[in-house]
Amino acid sequence: MAFKDLIRGLRQTEQHLLKQLESVRGAISSLELGSAVSPAIGARRRIVRTRRRLSAKARAAISRAQKARWAKQKAAAGKKS
């Protein structure tokens, strides 16, 4: 019985240490991310976001659709009066 108790205790300790390790890794990760935001802590990291650009054809299609919506709303407003 003493051997099984020893193994059980070691497994519980292992689980406890794994939870602590996970916590430490999370803290390290948050500090690394924090340094990207705060220039005082570490080197500045710039996140570059690219913008999608519409083609002229797509812009024209959106414009036509919006003008049609406005015309429909204007016609509906005229009928109510």
C-alpha positions in Angstrom: 0.0 0.0 0.0 2.8 2.4 0.8 4.1 2.2 -2.8 0.7 3.0 -4.3 0.3 6.0 -1.9 3.8 7.2 -3.0 2.8 6.9 -6.7 -0.5 8.7 -6.1 1.3 11.5 -4.3 3.8 11.9 -7.0 1.0 12.0 -9.7 -0.8 14.7 -7.7 2.4 16.7 -7.3 3.0 16.3 -11.1 -0.5 17.7 -11.8 0.1 20.6 -9.5 3.5 21.4 -11.1 1.9 21.1 -14.6 -0.7 23.7 -13.6 2.0 26.0 -12.3 4.0 25.6 -15.5 0.9 26.5 -17.6 0.5 29.6 -15.4 4.1 30.6 -15.8 3.9 30.1 -19.6 0.8 32.3 -19.7 2.5 35.0 -17.7 5.5 34.9 -20.0 3.3 35.1 -23.1 1.4 38.1 -21.7 4.6 39.9 -20.9 5.9 39.2 -24.4 2.7 40.6 -25.9 2.8 43.6 -23.5 6.3 44.5 -24.8 4.9 44.8 -28.3 2.4 47.4 -27.1 4.6 49.3 -24.6 7.8 50.7 -26.1 9.2 51.3 -22.6 9.4 47.6 -21.9 10.8 46.3 -25.2 11.5 47.1 -28.8 8.5 48.4 -30.7 6.8 45.9 -33.0 4.6 47.3 -35.7 1.7 45.3 -37.0 1.0 46.1 -40.6 -2.5 45.6 -41.8 -3.2 45.6 -45.5 -6.4 47.1 -46.8 -8.4 45.4 -49.4 -9.0 47.6 -52.4 -12.1 47.4 -54.5 -11.7 47.4 -58.3 -13.3 50.1 -60.3 -15.9 47.6 -61.6 -16.8 46.6 -58.0 -17.1 50.2 -56.9 -19.4 50.9 -59.9 -21.6 47.9 -59.1 -21.9 49.0 -55.4 -22.7 52.6 -56.5 -25.5 51.4 -58.9 -27.0 49.1 -56.2 -27.0 52.0 -53.6 -28.5 54.4 -56.1 -31.3 51.9 -56.8 -31.9 51.5 -53.1 -32.2 55.3 -52.7 -34.5 55.5 -55.6 -36.7 52.8 -54.1 -36.8 54.6 -50.7 -37.6 57.9 -52.3 -40.4 56.3 -54.3 -41.8 54.6 -51.2 -41.6 57.9 -49.3 -43.5 59.7 -52.1 -46.3 57.2 -52.0 -46.8 57.7 -48.2 -47.4 61.4 -48.6 
